[in-house]
């Protein structure tokens, strides 16, 4: 167990208002299999809105959020060989799992049979409640800590640990890396913009679907999408009917599904990575086109390592807005309004002191 010296500084929400303010706490002592990481940056995910405001009804206050964290290894336990002091590393949406079930054995720890331990707001192995990356340092088991290539900027790496892996993992699983195939991306936020970048790196023809005409220029010119469709324009939707092999749906708001299913070719797949209120569609749209709809959580350790190397090799960088921690409450309000291009990243190292 950790000593009670409160040497970790973070930002925590104390109640369902979700307002974040400075908070001191203690981390657990470094175990033989653990890594202690000085956090330099942490991305701001929409999960921060939901969890700080207790939208799931399970928030344990005070809550320190943040599950896209990166930094530098400052100490390692005696059994740790995978990383060394000074290495650049990242931690994503979970910090532990049973390491014994079939999913953990296959590098799919996020689907652990006994339940994965989330990076914040979950009961950890020592009985304490996990606290996330809006903090100066973290202690985690080395198996859930990912080496980041030295030449990859740490600030840019942060969003890869949730937004990036959440779209990369289903793309690999559903073979959306076949050059020349067609991909639709619904929504152009933190996840959607990375799905476009991955799609282009895989050699796909990418169409972006949005309700906002203002996103067209950036979708095409900044992110490299081949086509931009206003999803509420029936004529534009008709023009791409039965043309897509895959669709990644990153939208969280309630939206219709039948119009998108009609855009898939025979055998096409739509993958849900956002969390809409409900999914309603006509079964005929699945049956007649041999189509399928699938869901996906963030991703296991195997895919995460592959993705980090892939981004480094292909020079894929998220579009980020770097902010000091003191701006985090305003950033969350802007995130709710989709007023960010395309991911806030907190400069922990230089602002949390």
VMD Tcl script that draws the C-alpha trace (Angstrom):
set ca {
  {0.00 0.00 0.00}
  {1.02 3.56 -0.64}
  {2.24 5.78 2.14}
  {-0.21 8.59 2.82}
  {2.12 11.31 1.55}
  {-0.05 13.31 -0.85}
  {2.62 14.06 -3.43}
  {0.49 13.83 -6.58}
  {-1.20 16.99 -7.79}
  {-4.22 16.69 -10.02}
  {-7.46 18.31 -11.06}
  {-10.61 16.66 -9.72}
  {-14.39 16.98 -9.94}
  {-16.05 16.92 -6.52}
  {-19.73 16.75 -7.53}
  {-22.03 16.37 -10.59}
  {-21.40 19.97 -11.65}
  {-18.25 18.42 -13.13}
  {-16.20 21.50 -12.23}
  {-12.50 20.58 -12.03}
  {-10.15 22.18 -9.51}
  {-6.74 21.42 -7.90}
  {-6.58 18.31 -5.75}
  {-3.73 16.59 -3.89}
  {-3.67 12.83 -3.38}
  {-1.33 9.87 -2.96}
  {-0.51 7.23 -5.57}
  {0.17 3.62 -4.63}
  {3.76 2.64 -3.91}
  {5.73 1.26 -6.86}
  {5.36 -2.54 -7.04}
  {7.83 -4.97 -8.66}
  {5.80 -5.02 -11.90}
  {4.95 -1.31 -11.95}
  {6.13 1.76 -13.82}
  {5.99 5.29 -12.44}
  {5.42 7.89 -15.17}
  {5.87 11.66 -15.02}
  {2.91 12.86 -17.10}
  {3.71 15.51 -19.70}
  {0.40 15.66 -21.61}
  {-3.14 14.34 -21.40}
  {-5.89 14.43 -24.03}
  {-9.44 15.52 -23.23}
  {-12.00 12.91 -24.32}
  {-15.81 13.21 -24.28}
  {-15.70 10.61 -21.49}
  {-14.49 13.47 -19.30}
  {-17.84 15.23 -19.80}
  {-19.87 12.12 -18.98}
  {-17.88 10.88 -16.01}
  {-17.27 14.19 -14.21}
  {-21.01 14.96 -14.41}
  {-22.03 11.45 -13.29}
  {-23.98 10.74 -16.50}
  {-23.49 6.99 -15.98}
  {-24.56 7.18 -12.31}
  {-21.34 5.48 -11.18}
  {-18.96 8.36 -10.49}
  {-16.97 8.13 -7.27}
  {-15.98 11.64 -6.16}
  {-13.45 13.17 -6.01}
  {-12.80 12.07 -9.60}
  {-9.50 12.74 -11.42}
  {-10.23 12.12 -15.12}
  {-7.95 11.64 -18.15}
  {-7.23 8.44 -20.11}
  {-5.05 9.68 -22.97}
  {-1.89 10.28 -20.99}
  {1.73 10.34 -22.05}
  {4.98 11.09 -20.33}
  {8.43 9.93 -19.29}
  {9.28 6.87 -17.18}
  {10.79 8.03 -13.89}
  {11.02 4.69 -12.04}
  {10.50 0.99 -12.76}
  {9.89 -2.03 -10.54}
  {12.47 -4.82 -10.25}
  {10.62 -7.16 -12.66}
  {10.10 -4.60 -15.44}
  {12.06 -5.20 -18.64}
  {9.70 -3.71 -21.26}
  {10.57 -0.07 -20.54}
  {13.36 1.79 -18.78}
  {13.80 5.11 -16.99}
  {13.68 7.97 -19.49}
  {11.52 6.17 -22.07}
  {8.55 7.97 -23.60}
  {5.37 6.04 -22.81}
  {1.59 6.31 -22.86}
  {-1.36 4.88 -20.95}
  {-4.83 4.54 -22.45}
  {-8.31 3.77 -21.20}
  {-7.41 0.93 -18.81}
  {-4.65 0.11 -16.33}
  {-5.33 -3.50 -15.40}
  {-7.16 -6.70 -16.31}
  {-7.15 -10.31 -15.08}
  {-4.32 -11.36 -17.48}
  {-5.75 -14.86 -17.31}
  {-8.84 -15.07 -19.55}
  {-8.92 -15.86 -23.28}
  {-9.26 -12.18 -24.24}
  {-6.30 -11.07 -22.13}
  {-4.35 -13.98 -23.64}
  {-5.14 -12.72 -27.14}
  {-4.06 -9.14 -26.42}
  {-7.70 -8.01 -26.23}
  {-7.54 -6.90 -22.60}
  {-10.20 -4.24 -23.09}
  {-12.71 -7.14 -23.33}
  {-11.38 -8.94 -20.21}
  {-13.92 -11.53 -18.98}
  {-13.58 -10.34 -15.40}
  {-13.84 -6.68 -16.35}
  {-11.08 -4.31 -17.24}
  {-9.86 -1.76 -14.67}
  {-10.39 1.69 -16.20}
  {-7.73 4.37 -15.85}
  {-10.00 6.37 -13.56}
  {-13.09 5.82 -11.39}
  {-12.57 2.04 -11.01}
  {-11.44 -0.11 -8.11}
  {-7.76 -0.98 -8.59}
  {-5.93 -4.12 -7.42}
  {-5.04 -2.52 -4.09}
  {-8.66 -1.50 -3.39}
  {-8.09 2.19 -4.13}
  {-10.05 4.10 -6.79}
  {-8.05 4.73 -9.96}
  {-7.24 8.34 -10.79}
  {-6.42 9.47 -14.30}
  {-4.04 11.61 -16.27}
  {-5.14 15.09 -15.20}
  {-2.29 14.71 -12.69}
  {1.47 15.03 -12.34}
  {2.33 11.32 -12.30}
  {0.85 7.82 -12.33}
  {1.87 4.31 -11.22}
  {0.70 1.46 -13.47}
  {1.48 -2.19 -14.20}
  {4.04 -2.27 -17.04}
  {1.75 -4.41 -19.23}
  {-0.62 -1.46 -19.74}
  {2.06 1.08 -20.52}
  {3.01 1.62 -24.19}
  {6.35 2.73 -25.53}
  {6.08 5.77 -27.80}
  {8.70 6.10 -30.55}
  {11.28 8.70 -29.50}
  {10.77 10.81 -32.63}
  {7.00 11.07 -32.16}
  {5.89 14.28 -30.35}
  {4.43 13.43 -26.95}
  {1.61 16.00 -27.20}
  {0.45 14.47 -30.50}
  {0.71 10.94 -29.13}
  {-1.80 11.57 -26.32}
  {-5.04 11.35 -28.41}
  {-3.85 8.10 -29.99}
  {-4.31 6.30 -26.65}
  {-8.13 6.56 -26.85}
  {-9.38 8.35 -29.97}
  {-6.74 6.75 -32.19}
  {-6.99 3.17 -31.00}
  {-10.80 3.32 -30.89}
  {-10.93 3.75 -34.68}
  {-7.73 1.85 -35.59}
  {-8.70 -1.37 -33.82}
  {-12.02 -2.04 -35.66}
  {-10.43 -0.95 -38.94}
  {-7.84 -3.71 -38.57}
  {-10.39 -6.27 -37.32}
  {-12.73 -5.68 -40.26}
  {-9.87 -5.51 -42.79}
  {-10.40 -1.85 -43.58}
  {-6.74 -1.66 -44.59}
  {-7.20 -3.04 -48.11}
  {-5.93 -0.51 -50.62}
  {-8.54 0.71 -53.09}
  {-11.58 -0.08 -50.90}
  {-14.07 2.63 -49.92}
  {-14.61 4.00 -46.41}
  {-17.29 6.31 -45.03}
  {-16.63 8.26 -41.83}
  {-19.64 9.65 -39.94}
  {-18.73 12.63 -37.76}
  {-15.53 14.66 -37.90}
  {-14.42 15.11 -34.31}
  {-11.55 13.62 -32.30}
  {-12.24 10.06 -33.49}
  {-13.53 10.86 -36.98}
  {-10.56 12.95 -38.09}
  {-8.21 10.11 -37.12}
  {-10.37 7.56 -38.99}
  {-9.90 9.74 -42.11}
  {-6.12 9.88 -41.59}
  {-5.87 6.11 -41.05}
  {-8.11 5.45 -44.05}
  {-5.89 7.53 -46.32}
  {-2.74 5.87 -44.93}
  {-4.29 2.47 -45.71}
  {-4.93 3.58 -49.30}
  {-8.73 3.79 -49.03}
  {-11.07 6.14 -50.84}
  {-12.60 8.14 -47.96}
  {-15.96 9.94 -47.82}
  {-16.80 12.11 -44.81}
  {-20.43 12.52 -43.68}
  {-21.34 15.54 -41.60}
  {-24.31 17.77 -40.86}
  {-22.06 20.84 -40.99}
  {-21.02 22.38 -44.33}
  {-18.33 24.35 -42.51}
  {-16.26 21.17 -42.14}
  {-15.99 20.48 -45.88}
  {-12.82 22.44 -46.62}
  {-10.84 20.95 -43.74}
  {-12.11 17.42 -44.45}
  {-10.81 17.64 -48.02}
  {-7.79 19.96 -47.79}
  {-6.43 19.35 -44.29}
  {-7.34 15.71 -43.69}
  {-7.22 14.47 -47.29}
  {-10.74 13.03 -47.60}
  {-11.78 12.28 -51.20}
  {-15.42 13.32 -50.80}
  {-17.64 15.26 -48.40}
  {-21.37 14.59 -48.07}
  {-23.97 16.56 -46.09}
  {-25.86 13.71 -44.45}
  {-29.15 15.64 -44.36}
  {-29.05 16.25 -48.14}
  {-30.97 13.38 -49.73}
  {-29.59 14.11 -53.21}
  {-25.97 13.97 -51.97}
  {-26.71 10.75 -50.07}
  {-28.32 9.17 -53.15}
  {-25.21 9.90 -55.20}
  {-23.10 7.61 -52.97}
  {-25.69 4.82 -52.68}
  {-24.21 1.28 -52.52}
  {-20.69 2.65 -52.95}
  {-19.01 1.98 -49.58}
  {-17.28 -1.16 -48.34}
  {-17.06 0.14 -44.77}
  {-18.47 2.86 -42.55}
  {-17.02 4.00 -39.22}
  {-19.69 5.79 -37.20}
  {-18.13 8.12 -34.63}
  {-21.27 10.20 -33.97}
  {-22.65 10.17 -30.43}
  {-25.92 11.99 -30.99}
  {-29.09 10.12 -31.94}
  {-29.23 9.70 -35.72}
  {-30.96 7.44 -38.27}
  {-29.18 4.29 -39.49}
  {-31.19 3.15 -42.50}
  {-29.88 5.95 -44.74}
  {-26.30 4.85 -44.01}
  {-26.99 1.13 -44.43}
  {-28.21 1.91 -47.96}
  {-24.78 3.35 -48.78}
  {-23.00 0.05 -48.10}
  {-22.19 -2.36 -50.88}
  {-23.20 -6.04 -50.55}
  {-21.33 -7.52 -47.58}
  {-20.51 -4.07 -46.22}
  {-19.86 -3.34 -42.53}
  {-20.86 -0.38 -40.35}
  {-18.89 -0.14 -37.10}
  {-20.18 1.86 -34.14}
  {-17.52 3.56 -32.05}
  {-19.63 6.54 -30.93}
  {-22.48 6.02 -28.49}
  {-25.80 7.14 -29.99}
  {-28.90 7.06 -27.80}
  {-30.33 4.08 -29.67}
  {-29.84 2.09 -32.87}
  {-32.96 1.67 -35.00}
  {-32.90 0.15 -38.45}
  {-34.93 -2.03 -40.77}
  {-33.78 -5.68 -40.69}
  {-34.35 -5.86 -44.47}
  {-31.46 -3.43 -44.91}
  {-29.17 -6.01 -43.31}
  {-30.69 -9.12 -44.87}
  {-30.90 -8.06 -48.51}
  {-27.38 -6.74 -48.71}
  {-25.67 -9.31 -46.45}
  {-24.63 -6.31 -44.40}
  {-23.58 -6.18 -40.78}
  {-23.41 -3.68 -37.96}
  {-20.72 -4.07 -35.33}
  {-19.50 -2.33 -32.17}
  {-16.03 -1.74 -30.85}
  {-14.41 -0.47 -27.64}
  {-10.98 1.14 -27.55}
  {-8.56 -1.73 -28.27}
  {-6.17 -4.24 -26.75}
  {-2.46 -3.94 -26.03}
  {-1.41 -5.69 -29.25}
  {-3.32 -3.28 -31.52}
  {-2.24 -0.27 -29.48}
  {1.44 -1.08 -29.92}
  {0.93 -1.68 -33.65}
  {-0.97 1.60 -34.03}
  {1.72 3.68 -32.31}
  {4.37 2.20 -34.62}
  {2.10 2.68 -37.65}
  {1.53 6.37 -36.82}
  {5.25 6.93 -36.36}
  {6.20 5.14 -39.60}
  {3.51 6.95 -41.63}
  {3.85 10.35 -39.92}
  {0.19 10.39 -38.86}
  {-0.40 13.12 -36.28}
  {-3.71 14.07 -34.64}
  {-4.79 17.71 -35.05}
  {-4.54 19.13 -31.53}
  {-5.06 22.32 -29.53}
  {-2.66 22.43 -26.58}
  {-4.04 24.07 -23.43}
  {-2.89 24.69 -19.84}
  {-4.73 22.72 -17.15}
  {-6.19 25.97 -15.79}
  {-8.27 26.20 -19.00}
  {-9.74 22.71 -18.70}
  {-13.26 23.72 -17.59}
  {-13.60 26.09 -20.56}
  {-12.21 23.38 -22.83}
  {-14.85 20.91 -21.66}
  {-17.61 23.47 -22.35}
  {-16.15 23.97 -25.83}
  {-15.96 20.19 -26.32}
  {-19.68 19.89 -25.57}
  {-20.30 22.43 -28.38}
  {-17.90 20.57 -30.74}
  {-15.74 23.70 -30.76}
  {-12.35 22.01 -31.08}
  {-10.18 20.98 -34.02}
  {-9.87 18.19 -33.20}
  {-8.58 17.24 -29.76}
  {-7.67 19.28 -26.70}
  {-4.39 18.18 -25.14}
  {-3.42 19.48 -21.70}
  {0.20 20.54 -21.23}
  {0.48 18.92 -17.79}
  {4.25 19.30 -17.50}
  {4.30 23.08 -17.86}
  {1.01 24.08 -16.25}
  {0.21 21.69 -13.38}
  {2.49 22.81 -10.57}
}
mol new
graphics top color blue
foreach p $ca { graphics top sphere $p radius 0.5 }
foreach p [lrange $ca 0 end-1] q [lrange $ca 1 end] { graphics top cylinder $p $q radius 0.2 }
display resetview
